[in-house]
Amino acid sequence: MFDDYYDVIPPRWDNAPEWSYKGFLYKPELDNDSDGFNKVWHNVVKRIEPNLVVYTTNHTPYKYMSEQQFKDFINQMEVLTDDGK
């Protein structure tokens, strides 16, 4: 129906994606801002430490990352850091 579901559906607590890639998990958090919109904090955690945020992206706060955007971000962080460690 849509090319990317998360491009057209506004973020809510009950529709957050759960992407996993190379030992990392996409764990978005919602913040209900004073302007009435849910804004997304794009947190990334390691699968073995799911309560410790290792990365936060600067992706738009008005929609979730797609699975491909999440994978691209992880690949980029591996290049910029010591293999994501």
N, C-alpha and C positions, 0 to 999 in steps of 0.2 A: 504494500500500500504506500508507505513512505520510504524514501531512500534511507533515512536515518531517523528512527523513532524519537531519539533524544534531541533532535533538532526542532521538533514541532510540539513536544509535550513539555509543559513547564515542570520544573523540578518540584517534587513533593517527597515527604519522608517515605511514602509507600511505593515509590517507583524508581528508587535509586538502583543503578546497575551494580553488578558485582564482578568486575573484571579481575582476572588473575593472569600474570605473565612473568616468567623467569623468577619465580619466588616472591613476587610483589603482588599486593592486592590494592585495588582502587577502593578507598573508603571515604566517599564524599560525606560531608556534614552540611546540614542546612542551617542558615541563619535568617530568621524572619526580620528583615530590616524595617526601619521606620517608614520607608516608602511603600510598604505593603507587599513587597515581592520577596519570595524565598531566594536567597543568594547562596551559592554553593562554594564551600571550601573544598578544594580538590586535594584531599590527603592521600598519600601513598604510604603503605606500611609493608613490612616484611611479613611473609606468611608465618614465620616462626615467632614473630613478636608483634602480634596484631594490635597491641595497645600503644605502640611507639611509632609516631609519625616520623618517617625518614625524609619525605619530600612533600612539598605543597607546590602545586603548579600555579601559573598565572593565567590559566585558561579562563575564558569568560565566566563571570559569576552567575549568569542567567540560564545556563544549561549544563547538563552533565557532559563529561567527555564521552566520546564514542569509544568503542573497543580499540579501533585503529589509532585514535589519538592517544589513548593510554599506552599502547604498545610503542608508538613512536616516541612518546615522552620517556619511557623506560630505556629505550635504545639510545636516546640522546643523553640521558644521565649516565649511562655506562661509558659513553665516550668522554664526557666532561669530568667524571670522577674515576676512581680506581675500580672499574667494573662494578660500580654501585655499592661499594663497601664503605 
